[in-house]
Amino acid sequence: MWDELLTPLDEVAEHMHVWAVAEVEDESVASISYQLIGAARDLADLLGVKAEAVLMGKDVEGLAQELIWRGADTVYLLEEDALSQYRTETYAQVLANLADDRKPEILLFGATDKGEDLAPRLAQQLGTGLLPDCTKLEVDQAERILLGTRPTYDGGLMETNACPEKRPQIATVRPGAVEPYPPSESRRGDLEKISVESVEEVTAKVLEVVKEVPEPALRHAKIVVAGGRGVGSADGFKLLQKLADELGAAVGASRGAFDEGWVGREYWVGGAGGITIGPDLYIACGISGAIQHFLGIKDSKFIVAINKDPRAPIFEFADVGIVGDLHELVPALVDELRKTRS
Amino acid sequence: MKVIVPIKQVYDPRTVRVSRSRGILDIREAELMMNPGDRYALAEALRLKDEQGARVVAISMGPPEAEDILREALAMDVDEAILLSDEAFSGVDVSAAVVIVAKAIDKIGDYDLILTGCKASGDGSGQFAPRLAQHLDLPQITRASHLMVEGGKVKARHKLPDGYAVLEASLPAVLSIAEGANEPRYPSLPGSIAAYDERTVAIWGLEHLELTPDEITENTCTEVRGTLAGLERELGRVIKGEPSEAAKELTQELKGGGLMR
């Protein structure tokens, strides 16, 4: 009876220290790692424990020093041939062994490609919770509970999560959410080499890695003028091009306009195979706003919708809507812009 | 070949509002739909059905209303649909959901692939596939596309920020299918009629899955401590009037907001 009552408390109490799991990319430490060690430093100070970094790879010892300069009290160095390339199962297994052995209180990962692949698998293996995609980390000092806040519903709702009873507490931290500390060459810390026990044979292996950089200009445009079925023809897009020229914008199109053959595939904006964009200003002309289109443009900071149909779903998520015919409104807008400019 | 596709019903993000004063979701007018990301997993499974004769089983954990998305999956030509529904499942976190879905997967048995979406729309966190893979002790390939199933193995591309890695995993394996990996399918009209009139959705609860409420509690790790209204995204303003007047007003608004030079 007493055992049952004491066990969970004991388990929480024996876990100490805050870990940042560093990411290595092309033989250097990825910038997210310094953000993570900065966050770990702050949390560790609040909890009165150490901030520690975990560095995994092959021939990465030279990367440890800067982690100390950036705030780590200890760097755990795990070097092994099997760790030379990121592999989910291997990394998860090695980290699980280390965490079982050292019992950290908190583990921080980047909410990055690797972090989002690795951290949930590790959390499941350790039987614990994960606070995802945090843009803010706080701590309940009395209860030693990490509070991770993340944006949900496209930033409409901020949700604060906690993992009150299981340890370690794991969080993924969104890149850019935490300012890293500048390197201080007078900071001292320990480097501890951890021998990696032979890893079980993995069942998923990497055959090749291919770098691709096909970046359409549309993706980086600050302003995008896009047209949908309501544009009516390939010629109609010339009208949109005029508006785009006036605004210094790129032209995009909905799936519907692409399907009609009015524009090429490189213009297609949308979630289902189109380009995903997040410009400062998105002007949707004659686009109804189907869910897949919404998913491709939801990160836009300001959305203007021009549509004849007042019930078009696009008006549900536009910041400003104009109900009317784009063939009248777009020329009027071009005129107005020219007038205000002269 | 048997492919299991766990899918999820979510709120259509276009119909969800946030109550700014109370800092909570306002779902009074929210509509439910199949998570858009799950359509890629279903389309990939159905491609394997068309090309390699795979049997496709769709499962979903959710309230009774989630039967709708399973009917929709049947209408897309999925072979079997199972709803995991029980009051004890309501509001569980992802680690408990994994335990429930894994029980169902074990019960279905004899599978080669489990395909999921990457991240649920709205409040998804993308943990489901990696956690499920670990729980079932299977390899995982996240953000996958270009699947090739051959000789007891699956080869696929894992999307990277600047390209992709080609990964190979032994079967069975868990893959989350990347957004845009294929052409999502939509139900055909005859398929829809059959899905509602002739086909059945099995419903499995706690007992059926041989689960106890304690097991669910034990596997629950996280809790929501609170919510707050986030960035301002109120219902948009509608500009009315003649085209020239509307154009003038819009131009002023954009200039005022610093959105254009």
HADDOCK unambig.tbl for C-alpha pairs under 7 A between the chains (distance, minus, plus):
assign (segid A and resid 113 and name CA) (segid B and resid 160 and name CA) 6.82 0.50 0.50
assign (segid A and resid 117 and name CA) (segid B and resid 130 and name CA) 6.59 0.50 0.50
assign (segid A and resid 117 and name CA) (segid B and resid 142 and name CA) 6.66 0.50 0.50
assign (segid A and resid 120 and name CA) (segid B and resid 127 and name CA) 5.27 0.50 0.50
assign (segid A and resid 120 and name CA) (segid B and resid 130 and name CA) 5.80 0.50 0.50
assign (segid A and resid 120 and name CA) (segid B and resid 131 and name CA) 5.58 0.50 0.50
assign (segid A and resid 121 and name CA) (segid B and resid 130 and name CA) 4.85 0.50 0.50
assign (segid A and resid 121 and name CA) (segid B and resid 131 and name CA) 4.83 0.50 0.50
assign (segid A and resid 121 and name CA) (segid B and resid 134 and name CA) 5.67 0.50 0.50
assign (segid A and resid 124 and name CA) (segid B and resid 131 and name CA) 5.32 0.50 0.50
assign (segid A and resid 124 and name CA) (segid B and resid 134 and name CA) 6.42 0.50 0.50
assign (segid A and resid 124 and name CA) (segid B and resid 135 and name CA) 6.68 0.50 0.50
assign (segid A and resid 125 and name CA) (segid B and resid 134 and name CA) 6.44 0.50 0.50
assign (segid A and resid 128 and name CA) (segid B and resid 221 and name CA) 5.82 0.50 0.50
assign (segid A and resid 129 and name CA) (segid B and resid 221 and name CA) 4.70 0.50 0.50
assign (segid A and resid 129 and name CA) (segid B and resid 222 and name CA) 5.47 0.50 0.50
assign (segid A and resid 132 and name CA) (segid B and resid 125 and name CA) 6.13 0.50 0.50
assign (segid A and resid 152 and name CA) (segid B and resid 122 and name CA) 5.85 0.50 0.50
assign (segid A and resid 152 and name CA) (segid B and resid 123 and name CA) 4.99 0.50 0.50
assign (segid A and resid 153 and name CA) (segid B and resid 13 and name CA) 6.66 0.50 0.50
assign (segid A and resid 153 and name CA) (segid B and resid 122 and name CA) 4.27 0.50 0.50
assign (segid A and resid 153 and name CA) (segid B and resid 123 and name CA) 5.99 0.50 0.50
assign (segid A and resid 154 and name CA) (segid B and resid 122 and name CA) 6.85 0.50 0.50
assign (segid A and resid 155 and name CA) (segid B and resid 230 and name CA) 5.56 0.50 0.50
assign (segid A and resid 155 and name CA) (segid B and resid 231 and name CA) 5.76 0.50 0.50
assign (segid A and resid 156 and name CA) (segid B and resid 18 and name CA) 6.40 0.50 0.50
assign (segid A and resid 156 and name CA) (segid B and resid 229 and name CA) 6.11 0.50 0.50
assign (segid A and resid 156 and name CA) (segid B and resid 230 and name CA) 4.53 0.50 0.50
assign (segid A and resid 156 and name CA) (segid B and resid 231 and name CA) 5.54 0.50 0.50
assign (segid A and resid 156 and name CA) (segid B and resid 233 and name CA) 6.59 0.50 0.50
assign (segid A and resid 157 and name CA) (segid B and resid 18 and name CA) 6.73 0.50 0.50
assign (segid A and resid 157 and name CA) (segid B and resid 227 and name CA) 6.65 0.50 0.50
assign (segid A and resid 157 and name CA) (segid B and resid 228 and name CA) 5.84 0.50 0.50
assign (segid A and resid 157 and name CA) (segid B and resid 229 and name CA) 4.75 0.50 0.50
assign (segid A and resid 157 and name CA) (segid B and resid 230 and name CA) 4.51 0.50 0.50
assign (segid A and resid 158 and name CA) (segid B and resid 227 and name CA) 5.46 0.50 0.50
assign (segid A and resid 158 and name CA) (segid B and resid 228 and name CA) 5.09 0.50 0.50
assign (segid A and resid 158 and name CA) (segid B and resid 229 and name CA) 6.04 0.50 0.50
assign (segid A and resid 158 and name CA) (segid B and resid 230 and name CA) 5.21 0.50 0.50
assign (segid A and resid 159 and name CA) (segid B and resid 224 and name CA) 6.98 0.50 0.50
assign (segid A and resid 159 and name CA) (segid B and resid 226 and name CA) 6.05 0.50 0.50
assign (segid A and resid 159 and name CA) (segid B and resid 227 and name CA) 4.46 0.50 0.50
assign (segid A and resid 159 and name CA) (segid B and resid 228 and name CA) 6.62 0.50 0.50
assign (segid A and resid 160 and name CA) (segid B and resid 224 and name CA) 5.82 0.50 0.50
assign (segid A and resid 160 and name CA) (segid B and resid 225 and name CA) 5.38 0.50 0.50
assign (segid A and resid 160 and name CA) (segid B and resid 226 and name CA) 5.31 0.50 0.50
assign (segid A and resid 160 and name CA) (segid B and resid 227 and name CA) 6.07 0.50 0.50
assign (segid A and resid 161 and name CA) (segid B and resid 222 and name CA) 6.73 0.50 0.50
assign (segid A and resid 161 and name CA) (segid B and resid 223 and name CA) 5.75 0.50 0.50
assign (segid A and resid 161 and name CA) (segid B and resid 224 and name CA) 4.51 0.50 0.50
assign (segid A and resid 161 and name CA) (segid B and resid 225 and name CA) 5.47 0.50 0.50
assign (segid A and resid 162 and name CA) (segid B and resid 222 and name CA) 5.51 0.50 0.50
assign (segid A and resid 162 and name CA) (segid B and resid 223 and name CA) 5.51 0.50 0.50
assign (segid A and resid 162 and name CA) (segid B and resid 224 and name CA) 6.38 0.50 0.50
assign (segid A and resid 162 and name CA) (segid B and resid 225 and name CA) 6.45 0.50 0.50
assign (segid A and resid 163 and name CA) (segid B and resid 221 and name CA) 5.68 0.50 0.50
assign (segid A and resid 163 and name CA) (segid B and resid 222 and name CA) 4.36 0.50 0.50
assign (segid A and resid 163 and name CA) (segid B and resid 223 and name CA) 6.40 0.50 0.50
assign (segid A and resid 164 and name CA) (segid B and resid 222 and name CA) 6.96 0.50 0.50
assign (segid A and resid 166 and name CA) (segid B and resid 221 and name CA) 6.38 0.50 0.50
assign (segid A and resid 203 and name CA) (segid B and resid 139 and name CA) 5.81 0.50 0.50
assign (segid A and resid 203 and name CA) (segid B and resid 169 and name CA) 5.50 0.50 0.50
assign (segid A and resid 203 and name CA) (segid B and resid 170 and name CA) 5.75 0.50 0.50
assign (segid A and resid 204 and name CA) (segid B and resid 139 and name CA) 5.68 0.50 0.50
assign (segid A and resid 204 and name CA) (segid B and resid 167 and name CA) 6.59 0.50 0.50
assign (segid A and resid 204 and name CA) (segid B and resid 168 and name CA) 5.42 0.50 0.50
assign (segid A and resid 204 and name CA) (segid B and resid 169 and name CA) 4.03 0.50 0.50
assign (segid A and resid 204 and name CA) (segid B and resid 170 and name CA) 6.68 0.50 0.50
assign (segid A and resid 205 and name CA) (segid B and resid 167 and name CA) 5.57 0.50 0.50
assign (segid A and resid 205 and name CA) (segid B and resid 168 and name CA) 5.37 0.50 0.50
assign (segid A and resid 205 and name CA) (segid B and resid 169 and name CA) 6.41 0.50 0.50
assign (segid A and resid 206 and name CA) (segid B and resid 165 and name CA) 6.83 0.50 0.50
assign (segid A and resid 206 and name CA) (segid B and resid 166 and name CA) 6.02 0.50 0.50
assign (segid A and resid 206 and name CA) (segid B and resid 167 and name CA) 4.58 0.50 0.50
assign (segid A and resid 206 and name CA) (segid B and resid 168 and name CA) 6.49 0.50 0.50
assign (segid A and resid 207 and name CA) (segid B and resid 166 and name CA) 5.38 0.50 0.50
assign (segid A and resid 207 and name CA) (segid B and resid 167 and name CA) 5.59 0.50 0.50
assign (segid A and resid 207 and name CA) (segid B and resid 168 and name CA) 6.85 0.50 0.50
assign (segid A and resid 208 and name CA) (segid B and resid 165 and name CA) 5.64 0.50 0.50
assign (segid A and resid 208 and name CA) (segid B and resid 166 and name CA) 5.24 0.50 0.50
assign (segid A and resid 209 and name CA) (segid B and resid 164 and name CA) 5.93 0.50 0.50
assign (segid A and resid 209 and name CA) (segid B and resid 165 and name CA) 4.12 0.50 0.50
assign (segid A and resid 209 and name CA) (segid B and resid 166 and name CA) 6.23 0.50 0.50
assign (segid A and resid 210 and name CA) (segid B and resid 163 and name CA) 5.57 0.50 0.50
assign (segid A and resid 210 and name CA) (segid B and resid 164 and name CA) 5.31 0.50 0.50
assign (segid A and resid 210 and name CA) (segid B and resid 165 and name CA) 5.94 0.50 0.50
assign (segid A and resid 211 and name CA) (segid B and resid 162 and name CA) 5.67 0.50 0.50
assign (segid A and resid 211 and name CA) (segid B and resid 163 and name CA) 4.29 0.50 0.50
assign (segid A and resid 211 and name CA) (segid B and resid 164 and name CA) 6.51 0.50 0.50
assign (segid A and resid 212 and name CA) (segid B and resid 162 and name CA) 5.67 0.50 0.50
assign (segid A and resid 212 and name CA) (segid B and resid 163 and name CA) 4.38 0.50 0.50
assign (segid A and resid 213 and name CA) (segid B and resid 162 and name CA) 6.33 0.50 0.50
assign (segid A and resid 271 and name CA) (segid B and resid 180 and name CA) 6.90 0.50 0.50
assign (segid A and resid 272 and name CA) (segid B and resid 179 and name CA) 6.41 0.50 0.50
assign (segid A and resid 272 and name CA) (segid B and resid 180 and name CA) 4.68 0.50 0.50
assign (segid A and resid 273 and name CA) (segid B and resid 180 and name CA) 3.91 0.50 0.50
assign (segid A and resid 280 and name CA) (segid B and resid 259 and name CA) 6.83 0.50 0.50
assign (segid A and resid 281 and name CA) (segid B and resid 259 and name CA) 6.45 0.50 0.50
assign (segid A and resid 316 and name CA) (segid B and resid 14 and name CA) 6.28 0.50 0.50
assign (segid A and resid 316 and name CA) (segid B and resid 235 and name CA) 6.83 0.50 0.50
assign (segid A and resid 317 and name CA) (segid B and resid 14 and name CA) 6.36 0.50 0.50
assign (segid A and resid 317 and name CA) (segid B and resid 235 and name CA) 6.91 0.50 0.50
assign (segid A and resid 317 and name CA) (segid B and resid 236 and name CA) 6.79 0.50 0.50
assign (segid A and resid 318 and name CA) (segid B and resid 236 and name CA) 5.41 0.50 0.50
assign (segid A and resid 319 and name CA) (segid B and resid 235 and name CA) 6.81 0.50 0.50
assign (segid A and resid 319 and name CA) (segid B and resid 236 and name CA) 3.99 0.50 0.50
assign (segid A and resid 319 and name CA) (segid B and resid 237 and name CA) 6.16 0.50 0.50
assign (segid A and resid 320 and name CA) (segid B and resid 236 and name CA) 5.05 0.50 0.50
assign (segid A and resid 320 and name CA) (segid B and resid 237 and name CA) 4.82 0.50 0.50
assign (segid A and resid 320 and name CA) (segid B and resid 238 and name CA) 5.70 0.50 0.50
assign (segid A and resid 321 and name CA) (segid B and resid 236 and name CA) 6.72 0.50 0.50
assign (segid A and resid 321 and name CA) (segid B and resid 237 and name CA) 6.18 0.50 0.50
assign (segid A and resid 321 and name CA) (segid B and resid 238 and name CA) 4.64 0.50 0.50
assign (segid A and resid 321 and name CA) (segid B and resid 239 and name CA) 6.08 0.50 0.50
assign (segid A and resid 322 and name CA) (segid B and resid 238 and name CA) 5.73 0.50 0.50
assign (segid A and resid 322 and name CA) (segid B and resid 239 and name CA) 5.10 0.50 0.50
assign (segid A and resid 322 and name CA) (segid B and resid 240 and name CA) 6.45 0.50 0.50
assign (segid A and resid 328 and name CA) (segid B and resid 243 and name CA) 6.26 0.50 0.50
assign (segid A and resid 329 and name CA) (segid B and resid 243 and name CA) 5.04 0.50 0.50
assign (segid A and resid 329 and name CA) (segid B and resid 247 and name CA) 6.60 0.50 0.50
assign (segid A and resid 332 and name CA) (segid B and resid 243 and name CA) 6.17 0.50 0.50
assign (segid A and resid 332 and name CA) (segid B and resid 244 and name CA) 5.25 0.50 0.50
assign (segid A and resid 332 and name CA) (segid B and resid 247 and name CA) 5.86 0.50 0.50
assign (segid A and resid 333 and name CA) (segid B and resid 247 and name CA) 4.76 0.50 0.50
assign (segid A and resid 336 and name CA) (segid B and resid 247 and name CA) 6.50 0.50 0.50
assign (segid A and resid 336 and name CA) (segid B and resid 248 and name CA) 6.07 0.50 0.50
assign (segid A and resid 337 and name CA) (segid B and resid 251 and name CA) 6.94 0.50 0.50
